[in-house]
Structures are given as C-alpha cells and as structure tokens.
Amino acid sequence: MSAAKAKTEFGFALGLASYTFRAFGLDETLAMAKRLDLRKISLKSMHLPLESTPDRTRSVLAKVQAADLDLYAGGVIDIPKLMRTLVRLKYAGAVSLEYEKDEKDPLPGAAESIGYVRGVLAAL
C-alpha cells in the first residue's frame, strides 16, 4: 500500500524519525525513507544539527524536497511545553518518549529522562 493511499484510507501518514538511521548520513537516510515508500521525515540532530546555519538548513531542506519528502519535524522536543499542552487538553492517553544516552546500557539514561519528565509534571 502506498503512503498516499494509507493517508487517504486511514486519515494519517506514516513518517520516519531519522534517528532510526543515525549510523548513516543524510543522503543514505533519505534514500532509505524512499525505499520504505514514506513521504514524511523528521530530522534529528545527527542529520540536521540544531546549531546549523540558515544556509545549511536551506541546503538540507533542498535535499529533502529533492527526495520528494516532506520535512514535518526536527530537533528537540520542548518537554515542559508539551506536558503543559497535554495537561491543558486533558489528554488521557499514553506518552512515550525515546531517550538513548547509551544504547549499550540504556537504563541509566532512560531513568534520567523519565525523572526529568516527572519533575516537569510535578512543577505544573
């Protein structure tokens, strides 16, 4: 089923967080997204560093567009703002966050991340 058809039938599109291909460069990541028949991509900092210059950002965006992909997100999530929004909306679902400080020993980094989110929620 194509990405376009999936969106038409189910009301949403599938996308790729480029972190999935963090061991690969931008060009390879874009090519793999196309092989997966995806049209949406979120670039993480290894593919579009937060400190990129405007020229670098434009260059990366041009590559994404040339690959016929839609850059729908990137960078780092503002966790306090996200939590405030979820509380304000009375969101009752689950929130899953990905955090891998050390992929060989993820527990300490996950504990740090979850502790941070709990602290943010306690401060609301």
C-alpha positions in Angstrom: 0.0 0.0 0.0 1.5 3.4 -0.9 2.0 6.1 1.6 -0.6 8.3 -0.2 -3.2 5.6 -0.1 -2.6 4.9 3.6 -3.3 8.5 4.4 -6.4 8.5 2.3 -7.8 5.3 3.9 -6.8 5.9 7.5 -6.5 9.7 7.9 -2.8 9.8 8.7 0.5 9.4 7.1 3.4 7.3 8.2 6.7 9.0 8.6 10.3 8.3 9.6 12.3 9.7 12.5 15.8 9.9 11.0 17.2 8.8 14.4 16.3 5.3 13.1 19.2 5.6 10.6 21.5 7.5 12.9 24.5 5.5 11.8 24.0 6.7 8.2 24.4 10.1 6.5 21.6 12.3 5.4 21.7 11.2 1.7 21.5 7.5 2.7 18.7 8.2 5.2 16.6 10.0 2.6 17.2 7.1 0.1 16.1 4.6 2.7 12.9 6.6 3.5 12.1 6.5 -0.2 12.7 2.7 -0.3 10.2 2.4 2.5 7.7 4.4 0.4 7.4 7.1 3.0 6.7 10.7 2.3 7.2 12.3 5.7 10.5 12.6 7.6 11.5 14.1 10.9 15.2 15.0 11.1 17.1 14.5 14.3 20.3 16.4 15.2 22.7 14.0 13.5 21.1 14.9 10.2 20.3 18.5 10.9 22.2 19.9 13.9 20.3 22.4 16.0 23.2 24.8 15.5 23.0 24.7 11.7 23.4 27.9 9.9 20.5 29.2 7.8 22.4 28.2 4.7 23.0 24.7 5.9 19.3 24.4 6.9 18.2 25.5 3.4 20.6 23.0 1.9 19.3 20.1 3.9 15.7 21.2 3.1 16.5 21.3 -0.6 17.8 17.7 -0.3 14.7 16.6 1.5 12.5 18.2 -1.1 14.6 16.8 -4.0 13.9 13.3 -2.5 10.2 14.1 -2.7 9.9 14.0 1.1 8.0 16.3 3.5 10.1 17.6 6.4 7.5 17.7 9.1 9.6 18.0 12.3 13.1 18.1 13.6 15.2 18.8 16.6 14.4 18.5 20.2 11.0 18.5 21.9 10.3 21.2 24.4 9.2 18.8 27.1 7.7 21.4 29.6 5.7 22.9 26.8 4.5 19.5 25.6 3.5 18.5 29.2 1.6 21.8 29.8 -0.2 21.3 26.5 -1.2 17.7 27.3 -2.5 18.7 30.7 -4.4 21.7 29.3 -6.0 19.4 26.7 -6.8 16.9 29.5 -5.1 14.2 27.4 -5.8 10.8 28.8 -3.7 8.6 26.6 -0.1 7.4 26.9 3.1 9.4 26.3 6.1 7.5 25.2 9.5 9.3 24.9 12.6 7.9 23.3 15.8 8.6 25.0 19.0 6.7 24.5 22.1 8.2 26.2 24.0 4.9 25.8 22.5 2.2 23.5 24.6 -0.5 25.2 23.3 0.5 28.7 20.0 2.4 28.2 18.6 2.1 31.7 20.6 5.0 33.4 19.7 7.4 30.5 16.1 6.3 30.5 15.9 6.8 34.3 17.4 10.3 33.9 14.9 11.2 31.2 11.8 9.8 33.0 13.0 11.5 36.2 13.2 14.8 34.3 9.7 14.4 32.9 8.3 13.5 36.3 10.0 16.7 37.7 8.4 18.8 34.9 5.0 17.3 35.7 5.5 17.9 39.5 6.2 21.6 38.8 3.0 22.1 36.8 
